[in-house]
């Protein structure tokens, strides 16, 4: 299904509706508010999630921008189709030159900035910061967990952006948040397959676990090819974050169990954790240590 375009009073009137019919449609709920002065038909509104509604809002704002402005920050990420997690989406973010003032309103956050060549592209017909520039802007302005989750997702979507990040960061040297941004950007890895895997890597660093290899493909004795989330080859340990959304039925669970049995048959220890344990990762760290001890004992 094509993504719906936001409706304004002007476009509704141009389609043949009167002011009275627009007011009636709003009162009845046939038209739903996306943002101030921006609407969708109820069937379209109900079919979209929070991020998709933000895309509709951002696309509309982008269509009204001056030539020296662009959609940026988390709004640019949403328009690029990057997975965003746990970030406010009430306001559309726009960047403009320093000659224009920055401001924050109920539905808009305007930043002032300079552009370098290649930092602006177009998505759905509106100007948007490039994926590399978007990654850097979010690394400067989001909390670490969210910045890493979105940055990993961006590199997962467009691995080529990794080669552009250092140049964009250097061009951003006079902007705030560069110290935290540098730390985040060095940590990003597009091989992280989900938000849960990105957050797991952060917790591993916080709790002093060794750095794992990511998304490693292992071949078991029965010829099964198993791609694991985290792999500590020297320790003989595999780690898996359980995002329960990936299990769509009982066959998925059976296949996961067979894969795990095949890994254990290779002599590997398998450590698993889920969303609830990301908030108490010391439990996972101790589980990992016990698994590594068992693997060492078996190998000695």
Buried (B, 14 or more C-beta within 10 A) or exposed (E): EEEBBBBEBEEBEEEEBEEEBBEEBEEEEBBBEBBEEBBBBBEBBEEBEEBBBBBBBBBBBBEEBEEEBBBBBBBBBBBBBBBBBEBEBEBBBBBBEEEBEEEEEEBBBBBEBEBEEEBBBEBBEBBBBBBBBBBBBBBBBBEBBBBBBBBBBBBBBBEEBBEBBBBBBEBBEEBEBBEBBBEBBEBBBBBBBBBBBBBBBBBBEEEEBEEBEBBBEBEBEEEBEBEBBBBBEEBBBBBBBBBEEEEEEEEEEEEBEBBBEBBEEEEBBBBBBEEEBBEEBEEBBEBBEEBBEEBEEEEE
